Amino acid sequence: MTASGPDHVLPLPRRTVLATGAAGTALTATSLVAGEPTAEAARPGARFFRHGVASGDPLPHRVVIWTRVTPTPAAQPGSGKGPRVRVGWEVATDRRFRRVVRRGAFATGPSRDHTVKVDVTGLEPARWYYYRFTYRGARSRLGRFRTAPDHDALPSHVRFGVVSCANWQAGYFGAYRGLAARDDLHAVVHLGDYFYEYAPGQYGAGSDDADVRRHVPAKEVVSLADYRRRHAQYQTDPDLQALHARYPWIVTWDDHEVTNDQWSGGAENHTPGGGPNGEGDFRRRRARAHRAYDEWMPVRLDGTARLGDGDRLFRRLRFGQLLELSMLDLRSYRSELVSTPAVDAGVSDPDRTILGGRQLAWLKSSLSRERAQWNIVGNPVMIAPLGLGGLPDELIAPLNSFLDPVPRGRGHHQHRPVGRLHRRPQRDLRPPA
């Protein structure tokens, strides 16, 4: 997805969607088969840094960098074992780290699953940096990121790779490989379903009804240890590691980071209560999932609203005067799904919500400010009626409120990339008549 300034005027109507995402880049893949041993696995520091490196949420003067250290063989993800350790980190303006501009050490241990997450400050805007981590003399692989332009700057363009819905069991991550092979992006935007919670043999089997790759742990994830292990499994994928190291990511969650079809008080794929089939209290399960997400993802959970368990995700990032990106949370505040959207009168209830009142007010305020030429809204689900029961048709009323006209001056544009559908549609969104 590319947003262009006055130097690169797009020959498109202002309400036309332009998206360059994973689906359009998979053809650039190399011949490497995902999952094969690579040179990265043979690197001396690989035994300590098995889950790669990542960066995220780039601002003009700061960015989040991330890794996970395995200090002892017993300190496996989700095990709760292993010592407390200190991991060094460095940020430099060159690949050989001759010009280190920031460095420090981060204390981690079993309480945060030996993950390391640093919000690096004091950086220059619109600049590429390199980063790495160290432990006991061993170095992680090299990562890089680009900071956002200064708020007063007007870059000629900003280009994102847009991805969503990555299911380990359904196949390999060739689209990630295609994006990692490119050298023209500023960041990767992930619109949710970074992983799936299912047990082996559930959603996403291959054409022969067998999983292409099997999930770990070999069950549906429910406990904190389960969620940590599932995050860790995905972070061992070589194509995912390569794309994380290549560009900063801007992420939001959809439902499967917790469980299928979740809403504010429950989910389709959650059985409350105890007993052999019970999965406990949903809010506690969600809190465990969000804790693991915070530990394992290069993201700031410091938006403008709070969940009951203290987490918050929706936020905005600005790329100069050209682009402002609003990342939404369309799961944590939404109304319960109706069982039969096509016939249930509740589908048009004006009290139903998908954003929640505070997030909706925040979004409308941000779209009305016109601080940037482009307002990009990152949606985990399609913001359009589809006529496919179980999808956002059952939230027609909150959809209409989301599409209410927002004042826009001349030269200001809106674009809403979406995830979830496992397709590549394009829609011209218009407010209700």
Long-range contacts (C-beta under 8 A, 24 or more apart in sequence): 1-159, 1-160, 1-161, 1-162, 1-189, 1-376, 1-415, 1-417, 2-157, 2-158, 2-159, 2-160, 3-157, 3-158, 3-159, 3-319, 3-322, 3-323, 3-373, 3-374, 3-376, 3-415, 4-156, 4-157, 4-322, 5-154, 5-155, 5-156, 5-157, 5-322, 5-373, 6-154, 6-156, 7-156, 7-157, 8-156, 8-157, 14-413, 15-413, 15-414, 15-428, 15-429, 15-430, 16-428, 17-415, 17-416, 17-417, 17-426, 17-427, 17-428, 18-415, 19-162, 19-415, 19-417, 19-426, 20-159, 20-160, 20-161, 20-162, 21-161, 21-162, 21-163, 21-417, 21-424, 22-161, 22-162, 22-163, 22-175, 22-176, 22-178, 22-179, 23-175, 23-424, 25-161, 25-175, 25-178, 25-179, 25-181, 25-182, 26-174, 26-175, 26-178, 27-178, 28-178, 28-181, 28-182, 29-174, 29-177, 29-178, 29-181, 30-177, 30-181, 32-177, 32-238, 33-172, 34-172, 34-173, 34-174, 34-177, 34-237, 34-238, 34-239, 35-172, 35-213, 35-237, 35-238, 36-238, 38-238, 40-141, 40-238, 40-241, 43-141, 44-138, 44-139, 45-134, 45-135, 45-138, 45-139, 45-140, 45-141, 46-141, 47-138, 48-135, 48-136, 48-138, 48-140, 49-133, 49-135, 49-138, 49-140, 49-141, 50-236, 51-77, 51-232, 51-235, 51-236, 51-241, 52-140, 52-141, 52-235, 52-240, 52-241, 52-244, 52-245, 53-131, 53-132, 53-133, 53-140, 53-141, 53-142, 53-143, 53-241, 53-244, 53-245, 54-143, 54-244, 54-245, 54-249, 54-297, 54-298, 55-131, 55-143, 55-144, 55-145, 55-244, 55-247, 55-248, 55-249, 55-298, 56-248, 56-249, 56-250, 56-251, 56-297, 56-298, 56-299, 56-300, 57-248, 57-250, 57-298, 57-299, 57-300, 57-315, 57-317, 58-145, 58-146, 58-147, 58-148, 58-186, 58-187, 58-248, 58-250, 58-317, 59-147, 59-148, 59-317, 60-123, 60-125, 60-126, 60-147, 60-148, 60-149, 60-150, 60-151, 61-121, 61-122, 61-123, 61-124, 61-125, 61-147, 62-119, 62-120, 62-121, 62-122, 62-123, 62-147, 63-119, 63-120, 63-123, 63-129, 63-145, 63-147, 63-248, 64-117, 64-118, 64-119, 64-120, 64-298, 64-299, 64-300, 65-89, 65-91, 65-117, 65-118, 65-120, 65-131, 65-143, 65-145, 65-298, 66-115, 66-116, 66-117, 66-118, 66-296, 66-297, 66-298, 67-115, 67-116, 67-133, 67-140, 68-113, 68-114, 68-115, 68-116, 68-232, 68-235, 68-296, 69-108, 69-114, 69-116, 69-133, 69-135, 70-114, 71-114, 71-135, 71-136, 75-110, 75-114, 77-113, 77-114, 77-228, 77-229, 77-231, 77-232, 78-113, 78-224, 78-225, 78-226, 78-227, 78-228, 78-229, 78-232, 79-110, 79-225, 80-110, 80-225, 81-110, 82-109, 82-110, 82-114, 83-109, 84-108, 84-109, 84-110, 85-109, 85-114, 85-135, 87-116, 87-133, 87-134, 87-135, 88-133, 88-134, 88-135, 89-116, 89-118, 89-120, 89-131, 89-132, 89-133, 89-134, 90-131, 90-132, 90-133, 90-134, 91-120, 91-123, 91-129, 91-130, 91-131, 92-129, 92-130, 92-131, 93-127, 93-128, 93-129, 93-130, 94-130, 95-130, 95-142, 97-130, 97-132, 101-129, 112-295, 113-228, 113-292, 113-295, 113-296, 115-295, 115-296, 117-295, 117-298, 119-300, 123-147, 125-149, 125-150, 125-153, 126-150, 126-153, 126-155, 126-320, 141-241, 141-245, 142-245, 143-244, 143-245, 143-246, 144-245, 144-246, 144-247, 145-247, 145-248, 146-186, 146-187, 146-247, 146-248, 148-317, 148-318, 148-319, 148-320, 149-319, 149-320, 149-322, 150-320, 151-318, 151-320, 151-321, 152-320, 152-321, 153-320, 153-321, 154-320, 154-321, 154-322, 155-319, 155-320, 155-322, 157-322, 158-186, 158-319, 158-322, 158-323, 159-184, 159-185, 159-186, 160-185, 160-186, 160-187, 160-188, 160-189, 160-250, 161-185, 161-187, 161-188, 161-189, 161-243, 161-247, 162-188, 162-189, 162-191, 162-417, 163-188, 163-189, 163-190, 163-191, 163-419, 164-190, 164-191, 164-192, 164-193, 164-254, 164-380, 164-419, 164-420, 165-192, 165-193, 165-254, 165-419, 165-420, 165-422, 166-193, 166-194, 166-195, 166-234, 166-240, 167-193, 167-195, 167-196, 167-203, 167-204, 168-195, 168-196, 168-213, 168-215, 168-233, 168-234, 168-237, 169-196, 169-198, 169-200, 169-202, 169-203, 169-204, 169-205, 169-211, 169-212, 169-213, 169-214, 169-215, 170-204, 170-205, 170-206, 170-211, 170-212, 171-206, 171-212, 171-213, 172-212, 172-213, 172-237, 172-239, 173-237, 173-239, 173-240, 174-239, 176-237, 176-239, 176-240, 176-242, 176-243, 177-239, 177-242, 177-243, 179-243, 179-246, 179-247, 180-239, 180-242, 180-243, 180-245, 180-246, 185-247, 186-247, 186-319, 187-247, 187-248, 187-249, 187-250, 188-243, 188-247, 188-248, 188-249, 188-250, 189-249, 189-250, 189-251, 189-325, 189-327, 189-378, 189-417, 190-249, 190-250, 190-251, 190-252, 190-419, 191-252, 191-254, 191-378, 191-379, 191-380, 191-417, 191-418, 191-419, 191-420, 192-251, 192-252, 192-253, 192-254, 192-255, 192-256, 192-257, 192-380, 192-419, 192-420, 193-253, 193-254, 193-255, 193-256, 193-257, 193-380, 193-419, 193-420, 194-234, 194-251, 194-253, 194-257, 194-297, 195-230, 195-231, 195-233, 195-234, 195-256, 195-257, 196-256, 197-221, 197-230, 197-256, 197-257, 197-258, 197-259, 197-260, 197-269, 198-260, 203-260, 220-259, 220-269, 221-289, 222-279, 222-280, 222-285, 222-288, 223-288, 224-288, 224-291, 224-292, 227-288, 227-289, 227-291, 227-292, 227-293, 228-292, 228-295, 228-296, 231-292, 231-293, 231-295, 231-296, 231-297, 232-296, 235-296, 244-298, 248-298, 249-298, 249-299, 250-317, 250-325, 250-327, 250-378, 251-297, 251-298, 251-299, 251-327, 252-313, 252-314, 252-327, 252-328, 252-329, 252-378, 252-380, 253-293, 253-313, 253-329, 253-331, 253-380, 254-330, 254-331, 254-380, 254-381, 254-419, 254-420, 255-331, 255-380, 257-289, 257-293, 258-285, 258-286, 258-289, 258-290, 258-331, 259-285, 259-289, 261-337, 261-390, 262-286, 262-331, 263-331, 263-334, 263-335, 263-336, 263-337, 264-332, 264-333, 264-334, 264-335, 264-336, 264-356, 265-336, 266-336, 268-337, 283-308, 283-309, 286-332, 287-311, 303-329, 304-358, 304-359, 304-362, 305-333, 305-356, 305-358, 305-359, 305-362, 307-332, 314-359, 314-362, 314-363, 316-366, 318-371, 318-372, 319-372, 320-372, 321-371, 321-372, 321-373, 322-372, 322-373, 322-374, 323-372, 323-373, 323-374, 323-375, 323-376, 324-366, 324-371, 324-372, 324-374, 324-375, 324-376, 325-376, 325-377, 325-378, 326-363, 326-366, 326-367, 326-375, 326-376, 326-377, 326-378, 327-378, 328-355, 328-359, 328-363, 328-377, 328-378, 328-379, 328-380, 329-359, 329-380, 330-354, 330-355, 330-379, 330-380, 330-381, 331-380, 332-356, 333-358, 333-359, 334-395, 334-398, 335-395, 335-398, 337-390, 337-394, 338-394, 340-389, 341-389, 341-390, 341-393, 341-394, 342-389, 342-393, 344-394, 347-393, 347-394, 347-395, 347-396, 347-397, 348-396, 348-397, 349-397, 350-397, 351-397, 352-395, 352-397, 352-398, 353-395, 353-398, 354-381, 354-392, 354-395, 354-398, 354-399, 354-402, 355-398, 355-402, 360-398, 360-401, 360-402, 363-402, 364-404, 364-406, 367-406, 367-408, 367-414, 368-406, 368-407, 370-407, 370-408, 370-409, 370-412, 372-412, 373-411, 373-412, 373-413, 374-412, 374-413, 374-414, 374-415, 375-412, 375-413, 375-414, 375-415, 376-414, 376-415, 376-416, 376-417, 377-414, 377-415, 377-416, 377-417, 378-417, 379-416, 379-417, 379-418, 379-419, 380-418, 380-419, 380-420, 381-418, 381-419, 381-420, 382-418, 382-420, 382-421, 382-425, 382-427, 383-416, 383-418, 383-429, 384-427, 384-429, 391-421, 400-431, 400-432, 403-429, 403-430, 403-431, 403-432, 404-431, 404-432, 405-431
